[in-house]
Amino acid sequence: MDQCCLHHIELGVKDGSKLTQKLTSQYSFKLIATRTSAVAKQWVLTTGQARFLLTEITSDVYEEIIADPFVNLWFDPNRLGTNGSERERNSKLNYDSAFDVAIQVQDIEKCVKKLIDSGVKCLRPIQCHKSDQGDVKTATIVSCVGDVKHTLVQSNGYRGLFMPGFAPVTSDGTVNTTSVNGSHNVNNVHLTHVDHVTFVCEMGTLRDVLSWYEKHFGMARFTINRDEDEKEGMVIQGDNIGLRMVAFEYWKCAEVGLITPSRNQDRITFVLAESLPCQGPSQVDTFLQQHNGPGVQHIALHTPDIISTIAGLRQKGVKFAEPPSCYYMEEGKLEEIQTIGLKPELLQSQGILIDMEADADKQESADTHRYLMQKFTLPLFDRDTLFLEIIQRCGASGFGFGNIKALWRSVSAYLSKSGSQNL
């Protein structure tokens, strides 16, 4: 696999086998490696350049768990206290979470020193994992967002599939000695890479979180929409919607002061979202309650062909949050779709949202159209927390107001129906 800025995303789960089956059979992920230790079972799955690491804890002895060099907990061990019983400790593991957004770095010693010197907590110091296919160095730091961690990975020259210590496998369970490159297309499901990761923050903390990432990681904020206020961010209000969003990016080359990535896959975009006061219960509040605090709300996977991909995912049994029935009848929407050259009935049949590039250059030529298309899945876990987004960007870099409102309403409609949210 070609190296990209995002190394992998780790999901701490209660039942790794069940989620592995779901991701491979419904979402066309490919299982490429596994690992079993005395305290955990782990699965590595890929689709294109996106890699998910699933971790299931099999031990209830805290000291044994943290002794495993490849297992990071998705809760703060300081909450347990020195007198906590094993049962109390184990109860903290009883929820699923996408908790570790692992970042590929070029000089891990330099990065870790800079982070520690600036006051960031290092959960795991630098470790070197060796094999005959090369070495990989890792270190894990604690984010300021809920249970989120960031494992830093330096794998320059490593020729293996994931990391030393993980056994390569094929779909039939035999040893796989080949590498995985690029994207793959399984039954019209074509997913290439992680487009962005969205963190939900507690109300009033978004600016502090943004400042933390700017200070410690050198991440650069970018404008979501040309109407976004530099101080307030992108604020969306009205009709049961009260949301503030900002976005920022990280590049591997940011470590040496460069700011221009060579490809979209060489950078990772983070979106922060918080609810606004006096708006009543919202999907942000639902996430915070069911997830036990802030964390990763959704992961967006990019596709070059969203119509075929959504149709393929539906055939495999994936359930989606459907847009409001009036979405395609909104003023200007039909004209917008026709201007781009797409068939409205085709988008409507799959419930795909489309938005002209709201942050596009106003001076661009009239025959140039930049737009994006999106759709949300229903929650991946048994709680209404993490879900996936399927997104196709056609020259667009930001997010449009119209789509965000429609996405909000589609998720809210599902939560209201499931009883998780009282609107």
Secondary structure as the mmCIF struct_conf table of DSSP 4:
data_model
#
loop_
_struct_conf.conf_type_id
_struct_conf.id
_struct_conf.beg_label_comp_id
_struct_conf.beg_label_asym_id
_struct_conf.beg_label_seq_id
_struct_conf.end_label_comp_id
_struct_conf.end_label_asym_id
_struct_conf.end_label_seq_id
BEND BEND1 CYS A 5 CYS A 5
STRN STRN1 LEU A 6 GLY A 12
BEND BEND2 LYS A 14 LYS A 14
HELX_RH_AL_P HELX_RH_AL_P1 GLY A 16 GLN A 26
BEND BEND3 TYR A 27 TYR A 27
STRN STRN2 LYS A 30 THR A 36
BEND BEND4 ALA A 38 VAL A 39
STRN STRN3 ALA A 40 THR A 47
TURN_TY1_P TURN_TY1_P1 GLY A 48 GLN A 49
STRN STRN4 ALA A 50 ILE A 57
HELX_RH_AL_P HELX_RH_AL_P2 TYR A 62 ALA A 67
BEND BEND5 ASP A 68 ASP A 68
TURN_TY1_P TURN_TY1_P2 PRO A 69 PHE A 70
BEND BEND6 TRP A 74 PHE A 75
HELX_RH_3T_P HELX_RH_3T_P1 PRO A 77 ARG A 79
TURN_TY1_P TURN_TY1_P3 LEU A 80 LEU A 80
TURN_TY1_P TURN_TY1_P4 THR A 82 ASN A 83
HELX_RH_AL_P HELX_RH_AL_P3 GLU A 86 SER A 91
TURN_TY1_P TURN_TY1_P5 LYS A 92 LEU A 93
BEND BEND7 TYR A 95 TYR A 95
STRN STRN5 SER A 97 GLN A 104
BEND BEND8 GLN A 106 GLN A 106
HELX_RH_AL_P HELX_RH_AL_P4 ILE A 108 ASP A 117
TURN_TY1_P TURN_TY1_P6 SER A 118 GLY A 119
STRN STRN6 CYS A 122 SER A 131
TURN_TY1_P TURN_TY1_P7 ASP A 132 GLN A 133
STRN STRN7 GLY A 134 VAL A 142
BEND BEND9 CYS A 144 VAL A 145
TURN_TY1_P TURN_TY1_P8 GLY A 146 ASP A 147
STRN STRN8 LYS A 149 GLN A 154
TURN_TY1_P TURN_TY1_P9 ASN A 156 GLY A 157
BEND BEND10 GLY A 160 PHE A 162
TURN_TY1_P TURN_TY1_P10 PRO A 164 GLY A 165
HELX_LH_PP_P HELX_LH_PP_P1 PHE A 166 PHE A 166
STRN STRN9 ALA A 167 PRO A 168
TURN_TY1_P TURN_TY1_P11 SER A 171 ASP A 172
BEND BEND11 GLY A 173 GLY A 173
BEND BEND12 THR A 178 THR A 178
BEND BEND13 GLY A 182 GLY A 182
STRN STRN10 HIS A 184 VAL A 186
TURN_TY1_P TURN_TY1_P12 ASN A 187 ASN A 188
STRN STRN11 VAL A 189 LEU A 191
STRN STRN12 HIS A 193 VAL A 200
TURN_TY1_P TURN_TY1_P13 MET A 203 GLY A 204
HELX_RH_AL_P HELX_RH_AL_P5 LEU A 206 PHE A 217
STRN STRN13 ALA A 220 PHE A 222
BEND BEND14 ILE A 224 ASN A 225
TURN_TY1_P TURN_TY1_P14 ARG A 226 ASP A 227
STRN STRN14 ASP A 229 ASP A 229
TURN_TY1_P TURN_TY1_P15 GLU A 230 GLU A 232
STRN STRN15 GLY A 233 GLY A 233
STRN STRN16 MET A 234 GLY A 238
TURN_TY1_P TURN_TY1_P16 ASP A 239 ASN A 240
STRN STRN17 ILE A 241 TRP A 251
HELX_RH_3T_P HELX_RH_3T_P2 LYS A 252 VAL A 256
TURN_TY1_P TURN_TY1_P17 GLY A 257 GLY A 257
BEND BEND15 SER A 262 ARG A 263
HELX_RH_3T_P HELX_RH_3T_P3 ASN A 264 ASP A 266
STRN STRN18 ARG A 267 SER A 275
HELX_LH_PP_P HELX_LH_PP_P2 LEU A 276 LEU A 276
TURN_TY1_P TURN_TY1_P18 PRO A 277 CYS A 278
BEND BEND16 GLN A 279 GLN A 279
BEND BEND17 PRO A 281 PRO A 281
HELX_RH_AL_P HELX_RH_AL_P6 GLN A 283 GLN A 290
TURN_TY1_P TURN_TY1_P19 HIS A 291 ASN A 292
BEND BEND18 GLY A 293 PRO A 294
STRN STRN19 GLY A 295 HIS A 302
BEND BEND19 PRO A 304 PRO A 304
HELX_RH_AL_P HELX_RH_AL_P7 ILE A 306 GLN A 315
TURN_TY1_P TURN_TY1_P20 LYS A 316 GLY A 317
STRN STRN20 PHE A 320 PHE A 320
HELX_LH_PP_P HELX_LH_PP_P3 ALA A 321 PRO A 324
TURN_TY1_P TURN_TY1_P21 SER A 325 CYS A 326
HELX_RH_3T_P HELX_RH_3T_P4 TYR A 327 MET A 329
BEND BEND20 GLU A 330 GLU A 330
TURN_TY1_P TURN_TY1_P22 GLU A 331 GLY A 332
HELX_RH_AL_P HELX_RH_AL_P8 LYS A 333 ILE A 340
TURN_TY1_P TURN_TY1_P23 GLY A 341 GLY A 341
HELX_RH_AL_P HELX_RH_AL_P9 PRO A 344 GLN A 350
TURN_TY1_P TURN_TY1_P24 GLY A 351 GLY A 351
STRN STRN21 LEU A 353 MET A 356
TURN_TY1_P TURN_TY1_P25 ALA A 358 ASP A 359
BEND BEND21 ALA A 360 ALA A 360
TURN_TY1_P TURN_TY1_P26 LYS A 362 GLN A 363
BEND BEND22 GLU A 364 GLU A 364
TURN_TY1_P TURN_TY1_P27 ALA A 366 ASP A 367
STRN STRN22 TYR A 371 PHE A 376
STRN STRN23 THR A 377 THR A 377
HELX_LH_PP_P HELX_LH_PP_P4 LEU A 378 PRO A 379
BEND BEND23 LEU A 380 ASP A 384
STRN STRN24 PHE A 387 CYS A 394
STRN STRN25 GLY A 395 GLY A 395
BEND BEND24 GLY A 398 GLY A 398
HELX_RH_AL_P HELX_RH_AL_P10 PHE A 401 SER A 418
TURN_TY1_P TURN_TY1_P28 GLY A 419 GLY A 419
BEND BEND25 SER A 420 SER A 420
#
